[in-house]
Amino acid sequence: MKTADLKFNLIDSYLGLLNNLSPDSKLELISKLSDSLKGSKKPTKKSLIDLYGAFVSKESADEIIADLKNSRNFIRKTEGS
């Protein structure tokens, strides 16, 4: 499926959901969509370096990984168990 077809398919899916809304709700949605377009600015280019230090922990990376692995719960039953 081409990208354009996928976009139109997605739009048709949304339209199917929106058909059940009241006229007032549709007008409110139009207003909010218009506001979002007016307020949209060119996204600023952020690098991963900007995120450096965003997560602070006293534990080392290896300790965090070990905690994550130990906290996993496998509840799926396999054949024969």
PyMOL commands that place a pseudoatom at each C-alpha (Angstrom):
pseudoatom trace, name=CA, resn=MET, resi=1, chain=A, elem=C, hetatm=0, pos=[0.000, 0.000, 0.000]
pseudoatom trace, name=CA, resn=LYS, resi=2, chain=A, elem=C, hetatm=0, pos=[1.330, 3.406, -0.939]
pseudoatom trace, name=CA, resn=THR, resi=3, chain=A, elem=C, hetatm=0, pos=[1.835, 6.114, 1.658]
pseudoatom trace, name=CA, resn=ALA, resi=4, chain=A, elem=C, hetatm=0, pos=[-0.860, 8.315, 0.110]
pseudoatom trace, name=CA, resn=ASP, resi=5, chain=A, elem=C, hetatm=0, pos=[-3.339, 5.422, 0.206]
pseudoatom trace, name=CA, resn=LEU, resi=6, chain=A, elem=C, hetatm=0, pos=[-2.474, 4.780, 3.826]
pseudoatom trace, name=CA, resn=LYS, resi=7, chain=A, elem=C, hetatm=0, pos=[-3.065, 8.430, 4.725]
pseudoatom trace, name=CA, resn=PHE, resi=8, chain=A, elem=C, hetatm=0, pos=[-6.453, 8.462, 3.013]
pseudoatom trace, name=CA, resn=ASN, resi=9, chain=A, elem=C, hetatm=0, pos=[-7.355, 5.168, 4.658]
pseudoatom trace, name=CA, resn=LEU, resi=10, chain=A, elem=C, hetatm=0, pos=[-6.459, 6.639, 8.039]
pseudoatom trace, name=CA, resn=ILE, resi=11, chain=A, elem=C, hetatm=0, pos=[-8.488, 9.773, 7.326]
pseudoatom trace, name=CA, resn=ASP, resi=12, chain=A, elem=C, hetatm=0, pos=[-11.485, 7.647, 6.303]
pseudoatom trace, name=CA, resn=SER, resi=13, chain=A, elem=C, hetatm=0, pos=[-11.171, 5.669, 9.537]
pseudoatom trace, name=CA, resn=TYR, resi=14, chain=A, elem=C, hetatm=0, pos=[-11.178, 8.858, 11.600]
pseudoatom trace, name=CA, resn=LEU, resi=15, chain=A, elem=C, hetatm=0, pos=[-14.116, 10.194, 9.618]
pseudoatom trace, name=CA, resn=GLY, resi=16, chain=A, elem=C, hetatm=0, pos=[-16.065, 7.042, 10.410]
pseudoatom trace, name=CA, resn=LEU, resi=17, chain=A, elem=C, hetatm=0, pos=[-15.523, 7.711, 14.111]
pseudoatom trace, name=CA, resn=LEU, resi=18, chain=A, elem=C, hetatm=0, pos=[-16.387, 11.394, 13.802]
pseudoatom trace, name=CA, resn=ASN, resi=19, chain=A, elem=C, hetatm=0, pos=[-19.686, 10.794, 11.997]
pseudoatom trace, name=CA, resn=ASN, resi=20, chain=A, elem=C, hetatm=0, pos=[-21.300, 9.867, 15.317]
pseudoatom trace, name=CA, resn=LEU, resi=21, chain=A, elem=C, hetatm=0, pos=[-20.422, 13.188, 16.949]
pseudoatom trace, name=CA, resn=SER, resi=22, chain=A, elem=C, hetatm=0, pos=[-22.966, 15.928, 17.431]
pseudoatom trace, name=CA, resn=PRO, resi=23, chain=A, elem=C, hetatm=0, pos=[-22.692, 19.057, 15.258]
pseudoatom trace, name=CA, resn=ASP, resi=24, chain=A, elem=C, hetatm=0, pos=[-21.472, 21.066, 18.264]
pseudoatom trace, name=CA, resn=SER, resi=25, chain=A, elem=C, hetatm=0, pos=[-18.753, 18.515, 18.978]
pseudoatom trace, name=CA, resn=LYS, resi=26, chain=A, elem=C, hetatm=0, pos=[-17.676, 18.570, 15.339]
pseudoatom trace, name=CA, resn=LEU, resi=27, chain=A, elem=C, hetatm=0, pos=[-17.441, 22.369, 15.392]
pseudoatom trace, name=CA, resn=GLU, resi=28, chain=A, elem=C, hetatm=0, pos=[-15.371, 22.214, 18.586]
pseudoatom trace, name=CA, resn=LEU, resi=29, chain=A, elem=C, hetatm=0, pos=[-13.057, 19.685, 16.958]
pseudoatom trace, name=CA, resn=ILE, resi=30, chain=A, elem=C, hetatm=0, pos=[-12.688, 21.901, 13.877]
pseudoatom trace, name=CA, resn=SER, resi=31, chain=A, elem=C, hetatm=0, pos=[-11.839, 24.826, 16.124]
pseudoatom trace, name=CA, resn=LYS, resi=32, chain=A, elem=C, hetatm=0, pos=[-9.186, 22.862, 18.003]
pseudoatom trace, name=CA, resn=LEU, resi=33, chain=A, elem=C, hetatm=0, pos=[-7.669, 21.525, 14.784]
pseudoatom trace, name=CA, resn=SER, resi=34, chain=A, elem=C, hetatm=0, pos=[-7.539, 25.055, 13.359]
pseudoatom trace, name=CA, resn=ASP, resi=35, chain=A, elem=C, hetatm=0, pos=[-5.877, 26.342, 16.522]
pseudoatom trace, name=CA, resn=SER, resi=36, chain=A, elem=C, hetatm=0, pos=[-3.306, 23.557, 16.384]
pseudoatom trace, name=CA, resn=LEU, resi=37, chain=A, elem=C, hetatm=0, pos=[-2.424, 24.506, 12.803]
pseudoatom trace, name=CA, resn=LYS, resi=38, chain=A, elem=C, hetatm=0, pos=[-2.146, 28.191, 13.638]
pseudoatom trace, name=CA, resn=GLY, resi=39, chain=A, elem=C, hetatm=0, pos=[0.105, 27.484, 16.593]
pseudoatom trace, name=CA, resn=SER, resi=40, chain=A, elem=C, hetatm=0, pos=[2.294, 24.944, 14.865]
pseudoatom trace, name=CA, resn=LYS, resi=41, chain=A, elem=C, hetatm=0, pos=[5.814, 26.147, 14.444]
pseudoatom trace, name=CA, resn=LYS, resi=42, chain=A, elem=C, hetatm=0, pos=[8.719, 24.598, 12.703]
pseudoatom trace, name=CA, resn=PRO, resi=43, chain=A, elem=C, hetatm=0, pos=[9.986, 21.935, 15.076]
pseudoatom trace, name=CA, resn=THR, resi=44, chain=A, elem=C, hetatm=0, pos=[13.297, 22.719, 16.650]
pseudoatom trace, name=CA, resn=LYS, resi=45, chain=A, elem=C, hetatm=0, pos=[16.015, 20.245, 15.943]
pseudoatom trace, name=CA, resn=LYS, resi=46, chain=A, elem=C, hetatm=0, pos=[17.004, 18.576, 19.185]
pseudoatom trace, name=CA, resn=SER, resi=47, chain=A, elem=C, hetatm=0, pos=[19.893, 16.259, 19.507]
pseudoatom trace, name=CA, resn=LEU, resi=48, chain=A, elem=C, hetatm=0, pos=[20.346, 13.341, 21.832]
pseudoatom trace, name=CA, resn=ILE, resi=49, chain=A, elem=C, hetatm=0, pos=[23.006, 15.333, 23.628]
pseudoatom trace, name=CA, resn=ASP, resi=50, chain=A, elem=C, hetatm=0, pos=[20.230, 17.594, 24.941]
pseudoatom trace, name=CA, resn=LEU, resi=51, chain=A, elem=C, hetatm=0, pos=[18.851, 14.570, 26.795]
pseudoatom trace, name=CA, resn=TYR, resi=52, chain=A, elem=C, hetatm=0, pos=[22.139, 13.731, 28.479]
pseudoatom trace, name=CA, resn=GLY, resi=53, chain=A, elem=C, hetatm=0, pos=[21.735, 13.709, 32.240]
pseudoatom trace, name=CA, resn=ALA, resi=54, chain=A, elem=C, hetatm=0, pos=[17.933, 13.756, 32.084]
pseudoatom trace, name=CA, resn=PHE, resi=55, chain=A, elem=C, hetatm=0, pos=[17.765, 10.540, 34.126]
pseudoatom trace, name=CA, resn=VAL, resi=56, chain=A, elem=C, hetatm=0, pos=[19.607, 10.611, 37.427]
pseudoatom trace, name=CA, resn=SER, resi=57, chain=A, elem=C, hetatm=0, pos=[20.062, 7.540, 39.590]
pseudoatom trace, name=CA, resn=LYS, resi=58, chain=A, elem=C, hetatm=0, pos=[22.433, 6.405, 42.305]
pseudoatom trace, name=CA, resn=GLU, resi=59, chain=A, elem=C, hetatm=0, pos=[22.424, 2.922, 40.777]
pseudoatom trace, name=CA, resn=SER, resi=60, chain=A, elem=C, hetatm=0, pos=[24.818, 2.024, 38.009]
pseudoatom trace, name=CA, resn=ALA, resi=61, chain=A, elem=C, hetatm=0, pos=[23.524, 1.064, 34.585]
pseudoatom trace, name=CA, resn=ASP, resi=62, chain=A, elem=C, hetatm=0, pos=[24.376, -2.587, 35.288]
pseudoatom trace, name=CA, resn=GLU, resi=63, chain=A, elem=C, hetatm=0, pos=[22.379, -2.512, 38.536]
pseudoatom trace, name=CA, resn=ILE, resi=64, chain=A, elem=C, hetatm=0, pos=[19.370, -0.989, 36.801]
pseudoatom trace, name=CA, resn=ILE, resi=65, chain=A, elem=C, hetatm=0, pos=[19.531, -3.612, 34.049]
pseudoatom trace, name=CA, resn=ALA, resi=66, chain=A, elem=C, hetatm=0, pos=[19.774, -6.402, 36.623]
pseudoatom trace, name=CA, resn=ASP, resi=67, chain=A, elem=C, hetatm=0, pos=[16.757, -4.990, 38.510]
pseudoatom trace, name=CA, resn=LEU, resi=68, chain=A, elem=C, hetatm=0, pos=[14.744, -4.836, 35.301]
pseudoatom trace, name=CA, resn=LYS, resi=69, chain=A, elem=C, hetatm=0, pos=[15.623, -8.407, 34.380]
pseudoatom trace, name=CA, resn=ASN, resi=70, chain=A, elem=C, hetatm=0, pos=[14.824, -9.674, 37.876]
pseudoatom trace, name=CA, resn=SER, resi=71, chain=A, elem=C, hetatm=0, pos=[11.445, -7.931, 37.940]
pseudoatom trace, name=CA, resn=ARG, resi=72, chain=A, elem=C, hetatm=0, pos=[10.205, -9.636, 34.784]
pseudoatom trace, name=CA, resn=ASN, resi=73, chain=A, elem=C, hetatm=0, pos=[7.237, -11.942, 35.215]
pseudoatom trace, name=CA, resn=PHE, resi=74, chain=A, elem=C, hetatm=0, pos=[6.599, -14.633, 32.666]
pseudoatom trace, name=CA, resn=ILE, resi=75, chain=A, elem=C, hetatm=0, pos=[3.054, -15.926, 32.979]
pseudoatom trace, name=CA, resn=ARG, resi=76, chain=A, elem=C, hetatm=0, pos=[2.720, -17.563, 29.589]
pseudoatom trace, name=CA, resn=LYS, resi=77, chain=A, elem=C, hetatm=0, pos=[2.295, -21.286, 29.876]
pseudoatom trace, name=CA, resn=THR, resi=78, chain=A, elem=C, hetatm=0, pos=[4.148, -23.446, 27.419]
pseudoatom trace, name=CA, resn=GLU, resi=79, chain=A, elem=C, hetatm=0, pos=[3.056, -26.790, 26.146]
pseudoatom trace, name=CA, resn=GLY, resi=80, chain=A, elem=C, hetatm=0, pos=[3.750, -29.538, 28.668]
pseudoatom trace, name=CA, resn=SER, resi=81, chain=A, elem=C, hetatm=0, pos=[3.809, -27.319, 31.773]
for i in range(1, 81): cmd.bond("trace and resi %d" % i, "trace and resi %d" % (i + 1))
show_as sticks, trace
zoom trace
